[in-house]
Amino acid sequence: MDSKALFTRRRAVGAALVAASPLVLPGRVRAAAPAENFVVLLKGLYQPVVHGPDLGLSSVDLSDGSYTTVKIYPVSGTPGNANPNKAIGDFYGPATTGDLCAYRIPGGSFAMRFTGGGEGDPVDDGQGGSILETTWDLDFIEGTGVYRSFVGGHNLMIDRLHFLENGDVDEYCFCHVSGP
């Protein structure tokens, strides 16, 4: 076999392995582009972020002690796992003050700025805590990976924050993200 035929065969086999990598090489899955609009669910108890990861975003410093984190679950349009019971990433929100947040999900990371919403009065939960049901508006300000094209887009959060008697915050929030 000549070297040109061998090279062509290697290229073809390599291309087939890359295309089949989610099945053959499960550790080498590449994220596809998200839909033009996608929805994720922020769910669970917030935890403080002490030494946050570097998400490749210049607008947020997740190690400055001002962020908390909660898991992200897929709803529709996101790349990667579609199982609604399996977390696909992490949300980083301001602990007390600040208007920036960050998301890390398959395909990259992105930062957003809160621009409005949050109106409403918390309602007593009957157990020493309170529940705030509200909406938030956010602008998409920075993205990495497949989320670069969303810069200039918007996020409408439909949120249910449960402030527990012990001081914990339990999140249940649908994030409806759209491109510019």
N, C-alpha and C positions, 0 to 999 in steps of 0.2 A: 504494500500500500504506500503511495507517495505521501510526502509531508503535507501537501495541499489538501488531499482527501482526509487525512487524519485531523488537520486543523478544523476543517468544515464539520466533521463528525463530532469533534469535541465541543465546538460551538453549539451545534444542534442539541447535543445531550445536556450541555450546561444550561441552555435556554429552557429546555424541558424541565430540568430540576428546579430552576428558579420559578417557573410557572406553577409547578406542583409543590413548591416549598411548604405551604401550610400543611400538606398531607405527609410529605416525605421528611421534611426538616421542620418540625413544629416550633423549634426555637428561633426560626428565621422568618417569621410572618411579617410581611410589609402591610402597612395600613393603606387602604384605598382612600380616595378623596371622600369627604363627607358630602351629603346631599346639600343643595343650595340652602336649605333650612333644615335644622335638626333640633331634637328635643332630648334633654337629659334630665335625670332626677337626682337632686341632692338629698341624701337620706341618711339619718343616723345622728348620734351624739357628736357634737363638736369637741375636738381635742386641741389643746394648745400646740402651736408649732414653735419649737425651740431652735432647732437647726434645720431650716427648711432646705429642700433641694434647689439646685440651680436649674430653672426651667428654660434658660436661654432668653429670658425676657428682661429688658433693661428698665421697665417701669415698676417692677415690684422686687422687693428684697424680702424674701420669706424667712430670713434669719434675723430680722430686726426685733423679734419678740412681739410684734403687733398683729400677728395672724393666728387664726384657728383653722382647723381642717375637718372636712367630712367627706365621706365617700360619694362617688358619682356612679349612677347606674344608667344603662342605655334605655331609651324609650323608642326613638325612631331617627333614622338618618345618619347615625354615627358609624364610623368604620370599626371593625373589630367585632368582639363578642356581642351577640344580640340577646343573650340570656338576661331577662330583667331581674333575676335574683343574684346575679354575679356582678360585683363592682368592676367598673372599667377604668377608674381613675380617681383623682382627688381634686376637691375644690378647696381653695384657700381664700378665706374671707377675713375682713378686718375684725379684730377681737372686740374693740370698743369704739374706736374712732378711725376715720380714714374712709376713702371712697374708692379704693382700688381692690380688685380681687383677681385671682388667677385660677385657671383650670388646666389640668393635665389629663388628657385622654388619648387613646390610640391615634397616632398620626401627628402629635405635637402638643403644644401648649399655647394658651392665649391669655391675655390680660384684658380686663374690662373696668370701666369706671361707672359707678353708680351716679345717675343723673337725676333721679326723681323717684317718687313713690314712697312707700313705707308709712303712709297715713293710716290712721286707725287707732283704736284704743284696745289694748290687751283685755281679754275677757278672763275672768277667774275660772280656773279649771276644776274648782271644787276640792283640790288636793294640796292647796298651798302654793300653787304656781299660777301661771297665766298663759294664754294662747293669743298670738297675734296673727291674724289672717290678713294679708295685704298683697299688693303687687309692687314690683320695683322695675324701673327702667335703667338699662345700662347701655353704654356705648362700647363697641368692640374697638380697642385702641392698639393692640399689638398681637401678632401671632407668629408661631413658628410652624415649620412643616407644612402639612396640608391646610392649615388654618390661616396662612398669610393672606389669602384672597378675601377673608372675612373682615379685614381691617376696614373700618367705616360702617360696619354693620351694627346690628342692634340685638339686645336680649330683653325679653319680657319675662320676668320671674313671677310666677304665681306661687306665693309662699305661705306656709303654715309653720310658724316658729312656736315651739312649746317651751316656755321658760319653766323649768322644773323647780320644785321647792328647794332642792339641794344646790341650786345654782347652775346646773347643767342646762344646755340648750339642745333640744331635739329638733332637727331640721326635717322638713318634708316640702321640697320646693321643685316645681317644674320650671326649667329654663328653656324658653323658646328662642333659639338663636337663628337670626337671618343675616344673610350677606348684604353688602351695600346695594 
